[in-house]
């Protein structure tokens, strides 16, 4: 949460050209990129694992599998037909990554305020 302060407080010019602040901002951006790349790798690996699983073999029951198989032929939930085509499309890796990141940040923020 400390990294948000740099982006809310300082404008783009200060973040890029003040030496001390520039180093901290680069560190936070590198950390963000690592987190996103790691999440995308996990999602991509799980998607490949699901695609290589035979249709007669059941899939694991976890959140990531549910997100990946939503609105596909492997979906374990009953899909209600709707006229809105956008609601019936499978989730992209970016959608899944943002939902997981939101869950992680929400859970961390909620737990940290208790203490």
C-alpha positions, -999 to 999 in steps of 0.1 A, spaced: 0 0 0 30 23 4 35 24 -34 1 40 -40 12 71 -21 39 79 -48 14 77 -76 -13 98 -59 10 124 -44 35 131 -71 28 140 -107 44 122 -137 73 147 -141 84 143 -104 81 105 -105 103 104 -136 130 130 -129 136 132 -91 164 107 -84 151 93 -51 115 91 -61 123 77 -95 141 48 -80 113 40 -56 87 43 -84 107 19 -107 109 -6 -78 71 -5 -73 65 -8 -111 89 -37 -113 71 -54 -84 37 -48 -101 50 -62 -134 63 -93 -116 29 -99 -99 10 -96 -131 34 -118 -150 32 -144 -123 -6 -144 -123 -7 -146 -161 17 -176 -159 -4 -194 -134 -36 -188 -154 -19 -199 -187 -5 -231 -171 -38 -240 -156 -56 -233 -189 -32 -257 -207 -37 -283 -180 -75 -280 -185 -72 -282 -223 -51 -314 -220 -75 -331 -196 -98 -356 -213 -135 -347 -214 -145 -378 -195 -121 -370 -166 -135 -345 -140 -117 -313 -133 -106 -300 -99 -132 -278 -81 -114 -246 -74 -120 -209 -83 -94 -207 -110 -109 -237 -128 -143 -222 -125 -132 -189 -140 -113 -206 -169 -142 -230 -178 -170 -205 -174 -192 -203 -205 -173 -231 -223 -181 -267 -231 -162 -277 -199 -183 -255 -176 -196 -275 -146 -224 -250 -138 -257 -248 -156 -256 -219 -181 -288 -199 -185 -293 -186 -220 -295 -148 -222 -298 -124 -251 -267 -105 -240 -239 -121 -259 -212 -103 -239 -223 -122 -207 -220 -156 -224 -184 -152 -237 -156 -171 -219 -134 -150 -196 -101 -138 -209 -68 -142 -190 -69 -105 -183 -104 -107 -168 -94 -137 -146 -62 -119 -135 -80 -88 -124 -106 -108 -105 -80 -128 -87 -60 -96 -79 -91 -79 -66 -98 -108 -43 -62 -108 -31 -61 -71 -24 -96 -71 -8 -87 -100 15 -54 -84 25 -69 -50 31 -97 -65 52 -74 -86 74 -49 -58 79 -76 -35 93 -86 -60 120 -54 -57 139 
